[in-house]
Amino acid sequence: MKDKFIFFDRDGTLIEEVDFLSTVSETKLFPFTIEALQILKENGFRFAVTTNQSGVARGYFDESAVFAIHDRIQELLSVAGLVIDSFHFCPHMPDAGCDCRKPGTGMIIQATKIFDIDLGESWVIGDKKLDIGMGINAGTKTALVETGYGAEHANLLESKPNIIAANLLEAARLIAHGEQRESRMAKGRKE
């Protein structure tokens, strides 16, 4: 059986937005991040982070800073028994023409080479139009959160996401509610 994943955007979705985040000391989970991930984990999801990090190409920080921030996120989540299964980032400039920069699907493709993922049962959750575009392009369901840049990006969307939520916790609850409803419906069909 294939795994279903949540592909989280990092800054403004999973952790607090800091423009060109480059230090571990500035890395802070939202107060609701752990509860949101617990809900999603209870509903059978595994987790990946997909993040555009053009600050590397711009020379603001190097890849070791990105890895250190991802290690810090793992550390903060581990106290609650949570783990991100994989981290993926695009270090390129927006005009580089790479396939890994959102809304391209390169980071999701990287994850599918590691895990057996059912993209149709997976979700992309993010705070930007690029996140929603990546999910649509990859064939996942999509959720826009209004934290980070989400409130302003809600008006820029060309394609409507499956969910628009105030934050990650609300998105997790809505996703879980849908999963439980689908599970009950499937069970009813079998009986």
C-alpha positions as CSV (number, residue, x, y, z in Angstrom):
1,M,0.0,0.0,0.0
2,K,1.4,3.4,-0.9
3,D,2.0,6.1,1.6
4,K,0.1,9.3,1.8
5,F,2.2,12.4,2.5
6,I,1.8,16.0,3.6
7,F,4.2,18.2,1.7
8,F,4.7,21.2,3.9
9,D,6.0,24.5,2.9
10,R,8.5,25.5,5.6
11,D,8.5,29.3,6.3
12,G,5.1,30.8,7.1
13,T,3.5,27.4,7.2
14,L,5.3,25.0,9.5
15,I,7.5,27.6,11.2
16,E,7.2,31.4,11.7
17,E,8.0,33.5,8.7
18,V,11.4,35.2,8.8
19,D,12.5,36.9,5.5
20,F,15.5,34.8,4.2
21,L,15.7,32.7,7.5
22,S,19.4,31.9,7.9
23,T,19.9,31.0,11.6
24,V,18.8,28.3,14.0
25,S,18.1,30.9,16.7
26,E,15.4,32.5,14.5
27,T,13.7,29.1,13.8
28,K,10.4,28.9,15.7
29,L,7.5,26.6,15.3
30,F,4.1,28.1,15.4
31,P,2.4,27.4,18.7
32,F,-0.1,25.1,16.9
33,T,2.4,23.2,14.7
34,I,2.9,20.2,16.9
35,E,-0.9,19.6,17.5
36,A,-1.5,19.9,13.7
37,L,1.2,17.3,12.9
38,Q,-0.2,15.0,15.6
39,I,-3.6,15.2,14.0
40,L,-2.2,14.4,10.6
41,K,0.0,11.6,11.9
42,E,-3.0,10.0,13.6
43,N,-4.8,10.1,10.2
44,G,-2.0,8.1,8.6
45,F,0.1,10.8,6.9
46,R,3.9,10.9,6.6
47,F,5.7,14.2,6.2
48,A,8.0,16.0,3.9
49,V,9.1,19.6,3.7
50,T,9.5,21.3,0.3
51,T,11.0,24.8,0.4
52,N,12.3,27.4,-2.1
53,Q,15.6,28.8,-0.6
54,S,16.9,31.2,-3.1
55,G,18.9,32.9,-0.3
56,V,21.6,30.2,-1.1
57,A,22.0,31.4,-4.7
58,R,21.8,35.0,-3.6
59,G,24.7,34.4,-1.2
60,Y,22.8,35.3,1.9
61,F,23.6,32.0,3.5
62,D,24.9,28.6,2.4
63,E,23.4,25.1,2.3
64,S,24.8,24.3,5.7
65,A,22.5,26.9,7.2
66,V,19.5,25.3,5.5
67,F,20.6,21.9,6.9
68,A,21.0,23.3,10.4
69,I,17.5,24.8,10.3
70,H,16.1,21.5,9.2
71,D,17.9,19.7,12.0
72,R,16.5,22.3,14.5
73,I,12.9,21.6,13.1
74,Q,13.5,17.9,13.7
75,E,14.7,18.5,17.2
76,L,11.7,20.7,18.1
77,L,9.3,18.1,16.7
78,S,11.0,15.1,18.3
79,V,9.9,16.1,21.8
80,A,6.4,15.2,20.7
81,G,7.5,12.0,18.9
82,L,7.1,13.6,15.5
83,V,9.5,13.4,12.6
84,I,9.7,14.9,9.1
85,D,10.5,11.9,6.8
86,S,12.4,14.1,4.3
87,F,13.4,17.6,3.6
88,H,13.8,19.0,0.1
89,F,14.9,22.5,-0.9
90,C,15.6,24.4,-4.1
91,P,18.7,26.6,-3.7
92,H,18.2,28.3,-7.1
93,M,17.2,31.8,-8.2
94,P,13.6,32.3,-9.3
95,D,14.7,32.7,-12.9
96,A,17.1,29.8,-13.0
97,G,14.8,27.5,-15.0
98,C,15.2,24.5,-12.7
99,D,12.5,22.0,-12.2
100,C,12.9,22.0,-8.4
101,R,11.7,25.5,-7.7
102,K,8.0,25.7,-6.9
103,P,5.6,25.6,-8.7
104,G,7.7,23.0,-10.4
105,T,7.4,19.5,-9.1
106,G,11.1,18.5,-8.8
107,M,11.0,18.4,-5.0
108,I,8.0,16.1,-4.9
109,I,9.6,13.9,-7.6
110,Q,12.7,13.7,-5.4
111,A,10.4,12.4,-2.5
112,T,8.7,9.8,-4.8
113,K,12.2,8.4,-5.6
114,I,12.6,7.7,-1.8
115,F,9.1,6.7,-0.8
116,D,6.2,4.9,-2.5
117,I,3.8,7.9,-2.4
118,D,0.2,8.0,-3.5
119,L,0.1,11.6,-4.8
120,G,-3.7,11.5,-5.3
121,E,-4.1,10.9,-1.5
122,S,-1.4,13.4,-0.5
123,W,-1.5,17.1,0.2
124,V,0.6,20.2,-0.3
125,I,0.1,22.8,2.4
126,G,1.6,26.2,2.0
127,D,1.2,30.0,2.3
128,K,2.0,31.0,-1.3
129,K,0.6,30.7,-4.7
130,L,3.7,28.8,-5.7
131,D,2.9,26.0,-3.1
132,I,-0.6,25.6,-4.5
133,G,0.8,25.5,-8.0
134,M,3.3,22.8,-7.1
135,G,0.5,20.6,-5.6
136,I,-1.8,21.1,-8.6
137,N,1.1,20.3,-11.0
138,A,2.0,17.2,-9.0
139,G,-1.6,15.9,-8.7
140,T,-2.0,16.3,-4.9
141,K,-4.7,18.0,-3.0
142,T,-3.8,21.5,-1.8
143,A,-4.4,23.7,1.2
144,L,-3.5,27.4,1.5
145,V,-2.9,28.7,5.1
146,E,-3.3,32.3,5.8
147,T,-0.2,32.6,8.0
148,G,3.0,33.9,6.5
149,Y,2.1,35.3,3.1
150,G,-1.1,33.3,2.8
151,A,-3.6,36.1,3.5
152,E,-2.2,38.2,0.7
153,H,-1.6,35.3,-1.7
154,A,-5.3,34.1,-1.3
155,N,-6.2,36.9,-3.7
156,L,-3.5,36.0,-6.2
157,L,-4.5,32.3,-6.8
158,E,-5.2,31.3,-10.4
159,S,-6.4,27.9,-9.3
160,K,-8.4,27.4,-6.1
161,P,-7.0,25.0,-3.5
162,N,-9.1,22.3,-1.9
163,I,-8.9,24.2,1.4
164,I,-8.1,27.7,2.6
165,A,-7.5,27.7,6.3
166,A,-6.5,30.3,8.9
167,N,-3.4,28.2,9.9
168,L,-1.9,24.8,9.8
169,L,-4.0,23.5,12.7
170,E,-7.2,24.5,11.0
171,A,-6.0,22.8,7.8
172,A,-5.0,19.7,9.7
173,R,-8.5,19.5,11.3
174,L,-10.2,19.9,7.9
175,I,-8.0,17.3,6.3
176,A,-8.6,14.9,9.1
177,H,-12.3,15.5,9.1
178,G,-12.4,14.7,5.3
179,E,-10.2,11.6,5.9
180,Q,-12.5,10.3,8.6
181,R,-15.6,11.0,6.6
182,E,-14.1,9.1,3.6
183,S,-13.1,6.2,5.8
184,R,-16.7,5.9,7.2
185,M,-18.1,6.1,3.7
186,A,-15.7,3.3,2.5
187,K,-16.6,1.2,5.5
188,G,-20.3,1.7,4.8
189,R,-19.8,0.5,1.2
190,K,-18.1,-2.7,2.4
191,E,-20.9,-3.6,4.8
